[in-house]
């Protein structure tokens, strides 16, 4: 049996958590995958595909009518669906006998899963999070969260296998009768080597004067968390300074001061230098699903993580150098209590426990 890997993220300059999760899945399964494909296509290619595959275009148009009237999908999302995925579903129809390893990378992926289900195509799902529970100001795809919930749950129930990123997500889905296997996040080989190199260099560096905030502002919960901590943080010791970095963090320039430096997007080389000198990373993540990739990455780099919010996925991870702390304890006394040698490293998951039957027959 051949497997086709469907990922929504590939070769992006902004390697946020979704990209890193995709890299992990692809690397774990590369010996079994026939090929990988990103279903998204450019507008120009999409228009060409409509004329190249007219039958598929008509079928997608009819499916978009179903999505609009019966699945609660917004009109704009229906148009995008019927326009942008013609070439992808032409490939799907040609490969109906294969099994698809499908990533739940964003809300649009739920529409594709629903269509795979209607075509009676076998698929496994590797979730990045549970979409209907993601904290969004306004959903760009669905008219109501209830409709989104129903479509997502039914798509997961039809899947031959479902893999979540955390025990938290597994427990949530079990409440609605969906069984899943936890595939925890762990960086791909390239990123693991990058983090290991930082770990080694940190052991030789005595100057750790940076308190780091790192995140992607295009992710709304991350943006909210960064803003809230910058409003409240108080550095009591002059030898420490705060550095804020990550895609889109230029948005936070109004918080810049003598003690707070906003860097925005930075290269891996610059990030490495900052991480070597970091005393610890601050995380202030509002509760949502999924798992923060930086919790694992900073553990492997030997950098303690201070979690200020009630982010459940970070609880009881003190042995990995991840600590739950309240705002009023941030200061010089806190920073002296963390040592990189005080915690264990996360371990790379073994693919064999994923139990995809057709791989091991």
Secondary structure, DSSP 8 states (H G I E B T S, - for coil): --EEEE-S--S-SS--HHHHHHHHHHHHHTTTEEEEE-----HHHHHHHHHHSHHHHHHHHHHHHHHHHHS-B-HHHHHHHHHHTHHHHHHHHHTTTSEEEEEE-STHHHHHHHHHHHTT--EEEEESS-GGGS--SS-SSBS-HHHHHHHHHHHHHHSSEEEESSHHHHHHHHTTT---EE------HHHHHHHHHHHHHHHH-----EEEEE--TTSHHHHHHHHHHHHH----STT-EEEEESTTGGGGGGG--SSEEEEES--HHHHHHHHHTEEEEEE---S-SS--HHHHHHHHTT-EEEE-S--GGGTT-GGGTEEE--GGG-SHHHHTT--GGGS-------GGGG--HHHH-
